[in-house]
Amino acid sequence: MKRSLVTLALALACGSALAQTDATVQADREQLRKDEALLRAHQRQLRRDKARGNAAAVAEDKEAIERDRAQIRATRQRLQANVEKMKDTRKKEAESRKPVKPRPKE
């Protein structure tokens, strides 16, 4: 009986952690989409400023693009870490669902 309660508690904890991690992964994916859209916007602005011959704006655009790329790298790293956490949590959850072997009677 005690063993089944521990298994049940572990399964509930894994389920809660999985839901939280899944939400975090979804938020990271959305943030990555926003970061990439901002990068594309800055790249378009850079092309426009180059065409106009606006050197000061070109320098600012290049700095913005570098910041965007750094942000994208950070978001991808965070996303990858959260995906790994989710995989580990799913693995633990699957293991907790395995039937418990009865102890041999002595």
C-alpha positions in Angstrom: 0.0 0.0 0.0 2.8 2.4 0.9 4.6 1.7 -2.3 1.5 2.5 -4.4 1.0 5.8 -2.6 4.6 6.8 -3.4 4.0 5.8 -7.0 0.8 7.9 -7.2 2.5 10.9 -5.6 5.4 10.7 -8.1 3.0 10.4 -11.0 1.0 13.5 -9.8 4.2 15.5 -9.3 5.5 14.5 -12.8 2.1 15.5 -14.4 2.3 18.9 -12.8 5.9 19.4 -13.8 5.1 18.3 -17.3 2.2 20.8 -17.7 4.4 23.6 -16.3 7.3 22.7 -18.6 5.0 22.4 -21.6 3.7 25.9 -21.0 7.2 27.2 -20.7 8.2 25.6 -24.0 5.2 27.1 -25.7 6.1 30.5 -24.3 9.7 30.2 -25.5 8.6 29.2 -28.9 6.3 32.3 -29.1 9.1 34.5 -27.9 11.4 33.0 -30.5 8.9 33.8 -33.2 8.7 37.4 -32.0 12.5 37.7 -31.8 12.8 36.4 -35.4 10.1 38.8 -36.6 11.9 41.7 -35.0 15.2 40.7 -36.6 13.5 40.6 -40.0 12.1 44.1 -39.4 15.5 45.5 -38.5 17.1 43.8 -41.5 14.5 45.5 -43.8 15.1 48.8 -42.1 18.9 48.4 -42.7 18.3 47.8 -46.4 16.1 50.9 -46.6 18.7 53.0 -44.7 21.5 51.8 -46.9 19.5 52.6 -50.0 18.9 56.2 -48.7 22.6 56.6 -47.8 21.9 57.3 -44.1 25.1 56.2 -42.5 24.1 57.0 -38.9 20.9 54.9 -39.2 22.8 52.1 -40.9 25.2 51.8 -37.8 22.2 51.8 -35.5 20.4 49.2 -37.5 23.5 46.9 -37.5 23.7 47.2 -33.7 20.0 46.4 -33.4 20.5 43.3 -35.6 23.4 42.1 -33.4 21.2 42.5 -30.3 18.4 40.6 -32.1 20.7 37.8 -33.0 22.0 37.6 -29.4 18.5 37.5 -28.1 17.6 34.8 -30.5 20.6 32.7 -29.4 19.6 33.1 -25.8 16.0 32.2 -26.5 17.0 29.1 -28.5 19.2 28.0 -25.6 16.5 28.5 -23.1 14.0 26.6 -25.4 16.4 23.7 -25.8 16.9 23.5 -22.1 13.2 23.5 -21.5 12.6 20.8 -24.2 15.2 18.6 -22.5 13.4 19.1 -19.1 10.2 18.2 -20.7 11.7 15.0 -22.2 13.1 14.0 -18.9 9.8 14.7 -17.2 7.9 12.6 -19.7 10.4 9.8 -19.3 10.0 9.9 -15.5 6.2 10.0 -15.9 6.3 6.9 -18.2 8.5 5.1 -15.7 6.1 5.9 -12.9 3.3 4.3 -14.9 5.0 1.0 -15.2 3.4 -1.6 -13.0 5.1 -2.2 -9.7 6.4 -5.7 -9.3 5.2 -7.3 -6.1 7.8 -8.2 -3.5 8.6 -11.8 -3.2 7.1 -13.3 0.0 9.6 -14.4 2.5 
